[in-house]
């Protein structure tokens, strides 16, 4: 059968392609390539084996609030990892939140003092009194 691809003609015989044996992949030793992409150079070794990407780790992911997983992740696995977090009491969470707010306002107050913004310093001091 005569075929034409992008102006190049060639003959194709589908009967000649069939074989009883699978294709044997022959790899000749070749020198590596040095490539550059956006100013970063990296090299590729054509003699190196290609990594098996099917052995990727199990992952739990969330997209817009919907949980889904990769490579065998199940909701039961999430229940095992989330359970210790759920054991925290409300008072522990509230105390941690309050201390984080206090630290944040203290940092903002320090920056305002370094800049000499006295109006902001007064506001942040009032905010610190409300938090404490």
C-alpha positions in Angstrom: 0.0 0.0 0.0 1.4 3.4 -1.0 1.1 6.0 1.7 1.9 9.7 1.8 2.6 11.7 5.0 3.6 15.4 4.8 4.8 15.0 1.2 6.9 12.0 1.9 5.7 8.8 0.3 6.4 5.3 1.6 5.2 1.7 1.1 3.4 -0.1 3.9 2.7 -3.8 3.9 0.6 -4.8 6.9 1.4 -8.5 6.4 5.1 -7.9 6.7 4.7 -6.2 10.1 3.1 -9.2 11.9 5.4 -11.4 13.8 5.1 -14.4 16.1 7.6 -12.9 18.5 7.2 -9.7 20.5 9.5 -6.8 19.6 12.8 -7.0 21.3 14.0 -3.7 22.5 17.6 -3.2 21.7 19.3 -0.3 23.5 22.6 0.9 22.2 24.9 2.8 24.6 24.6 6.4 23.7 26.1 9.6 25.2 24.0 11.7 27.4 22.4 15.0 26.3 22.8 18.4 28.0 19.7 20.5 27.6 18.8 24.0 28.6 15.3 25.2 29.5 14.8 28.8 30.5 18.4 29.2 31.4 18.7 26.1 33.6 20.9 23.3 32.3 20.2 19.6 32.9 21.3 16.4 31.5 19.5 13.3 30.3 21.1 9.9 30.2 19.5 7.7 27.5 21.1 4.6 29.0 19.3 5.1 32.3 16.2 3.0 33.1 12.9 4.9 33.1 11.4 5.0 36.6 8.2 3.2 37.3 5.6 5.9 37.9 2.9 3.3 38.8 4.5 2.9 42.3 3.5 6.5 43.3 2.7 6.9 47.0 -0.9 6.8 48.3 -2.2 10.3 48.7 -5.3 12.0 50.1 -6.3 15.2 48.3 -9.1 17.7 48.5 -10.4 19.9 45.7 -13.1 22.5 46.6 -14.0 20.6 49.7 -14.4 17.2 48.0 -11.9 14.5 49.2 -10.4 12.1 46.6 -7.4 9.9 46.6 -4.6 8.5 44.5 -3.3 4.9 44.4 -5.6 3.1 46.8 -6.5 5.9 49.2 -9.8 5.3 51.0 -11.9 7.4 53.4 -11.1 4.8 56.1 -7.5 5.9 55.9 -8.5 9.5 56.5 -10.5 8.5 59.6 -7.4 7.0 61.1 -5.3 10.1 60.5 -8.0 12.6 61.5 -9.1 10.9 64.7 -6.2 12.3 66.9 -7.0 15.8 65.8 -10.7 15.4 66.7 -9.8 14.4 70.2 -8.7 17.9 71.1 -11.0 19.8 73.3 -12.6 23.1 72.3 -10.8 24.9 75.1 -7.4 23.7 73.8 -8.2 24.9 70.3 -9.5 28.3 71.6 -6.3 28.8 73.7 -4.1 28.0 70.7 -6.1 30.4 68.5 -5.9 33.2 71.1 -2.1 32.8 71.5 -1.7 32.9 67.7 -3.7 36.1 67.5 -1.8 37.6 70.4 1.6 36.8 68.7 0.4 38.2 65.4 -0.7 41.5 67.0 2.5 41.8 68.9 4.5 41.4 65.7 2.3 44.1 64.0 2.8 46.4 67.0 6.6 46.0 66.8 6.6 46.8 63.1 4.4 49.9 63.7 6.7 51.1 66.4 9.7 50.7 64.2 7.9 52.8 61.5 6.9 55.4 64.0 3.1 55.1 63.2 1.7 56.2 66.6 -2.0 56.0 65.5 -1.5 52.4 64.5 0.4 51.7 67.7 -2.5 52.9 69.8 -5.0 50.8 67.9 -2.8 47.7 68.2 -2.3 48.2 71.9 -6.1 48.4 72.3 -6.4 45.2 70.3 -3.9 43.4 72.6 -6.0 44.4 75.6 -9.1 42.9 74.0 -7.2 39.6 73.3 -5.6 39.3 76.7 
